[in-house]
Amino acid sequence: MKAKDLREKSDKELLKLKKELSYQLVKAKSKFGMGQAKSGDEKKKKKEYAETKGLANQGMKTSLRRDIRRNIARINLILHERKIIKAVSQNQKIN
């Protein structure tokens, strides 16, 4: 995800996307990072991995988690920027 695309979304959409990404991160950690998938489930594991990423031929499992974490960080940054801009325009203290 590009920050430019995220900036076009509303706060409500960003919060929803952040929640979805957080769920995907937990799912990716539990399924692939902990080694809980059985060796006989290779096709299922690959399919779930592709669904989690949204791309069928993405690289390593660690890159998946890294990408999700970075997207969550981008969303947090944009939400914080908007909070600052709103507070400054209203002459309020920033938390």
C-alpha positions as CSV (number, residue, x, y, z in Angstrom):
1,M,0.0,0.0,0.0
2,K,1.2,3.4,-0.8
3,A,0.8,6.3,1.6
4,K,-0.8,8.4,-1.2
5,D,-3.6,5.8,-1.5
6,L,-4.1,5.7,2.3
7,R,-4.3,9.5,2.6
8,E,-7.3,9.4,0.2
9,K,-9.3,7.2,2.7
10,S,-11.4,8.5,5.5
11,D,-10.4,8.0,9.2
12,K,-13.2,5.4,9.5
13,E,-11.8,3.4,6.5
14,L,-8.3,3.6,7.9
15,L,-9.3,2.3,11.3
16,K,-11.2,-0.6,9.6
17,L,-8.2,-1.4,7.4
18,K,-5.9,-1.2,10.4
19,K,-8.1,-3.7,12.3
20,E,-8.0,-6.1,9.2
21,L,-4.2,-5.8,8.9
22,S,-3.8,-6.5,12.6
23,Y,-5.9,-9.7,12.2
24,Q,-3.8,-10.7,9.2
25,L,-0.6,-10.1,11.2
26,V,-1.8,-12.4,14.0
27,K,-2.9,-15.0,11.4
28,A,0.4,-14.9,9.6
29,K,2.4,-15.2,12.9
30,S,0.3,-18.1,14.1
31,K,0.1,-20.1,10.9
32,F,3.6,-19.5,9.5
33,G,5.9,-18.0,12.2
34,M,5.3,-20.6,14.9
35,G,5.5,-23.6,12.6
36,Q,2.1,-24.9,13.6
37,A,1.0,-26.0,10.2
38,K,1.5,-29.7,9.5
39,S,3.8,-30.8,6.8
40,G,1.0,-32.5,4.9
41,D,-0.9,-29.2,4.6
42,E,1.5,-27.6,2.1
43,K,-1.1,-26.7,-0.5
44,K,-3.4,-25.3,2.2
45,K,-0.6,-23.4,3.8
46,K,0.4,-21.8,0.5
47,K,-3.2,-20.9,-0.3
48,E,-3.7,-19.3,3.1
49,Y,-0.4,-17.4,2.7
50,A,-1.5,-16.1,-0.6
51,E,-4.9,-15.0,0.8
52,T,-3.3,-13.3,3.7
53,K,-1.0,-11.3,1.4
54,G,-3.4,-10.7,-1.4
55,L,-0.8,-11.8,-3.9
56,A,-0.3,-15.4,-5.0
57,N,3.4,-15.3,-5.6
58,Q,4.8,-13.2,-2.8
59,G,8.2,-14.0,-1.3
60,M,9.2,-15.1,2.1
61,K,6.9,-15.4,5.2
62,T,9.0,-12.8,7.0
63,S,8.4,-10.3,4.3
64,L,4.7,-10.8,4.7
65,R,4.8,-9.9,8.3
66,R,7.1,-7.0,7.7
67,D,4.8,-5.6,5.0
68,I,1.8,-5.8,7.2
69,R,3.6,-4.1,10.1
70,R,4.8,-1.3,7.8
71,N,1.2,-0.8,6.5
72,I,-0.1,-0.6,10.0
73,A,2.6,2.0,10.8
74,R,1.7,4.0,7.7
75,I,-1.9,4.1,8.8
76,N,-0.9,5.1,12.4
77,L,1.2,7.9,11.0
78,I,-1.6,9.3,8.8
79,L,-4.1,9.1,11.6
80,H,-1.7,10.9,13.9
81,E,-0.9,13.6,11.3
82,R,-4.6,14.2,10.9
83,K,-5.0,14.5,14.6
84,I,-2.2,17.1,14.8
85,I,-3.6,19.1,11.9
86,K,-7.1,19.1,13.5
87,A,-5.7,20.2,16.9
88,V,-3.5,22.9,15.4
89,S,-6.5,24.3,13.4
90,Q,-8.5,24.4,16.6
91,N,-5.6,25.7,18.8
92,Q,-5.7,22.7,21.1
93,K,-3.0,20.8,22.9
94,I,-1.6,17.8,21.1
95,N,-1.5,14.5,23.1
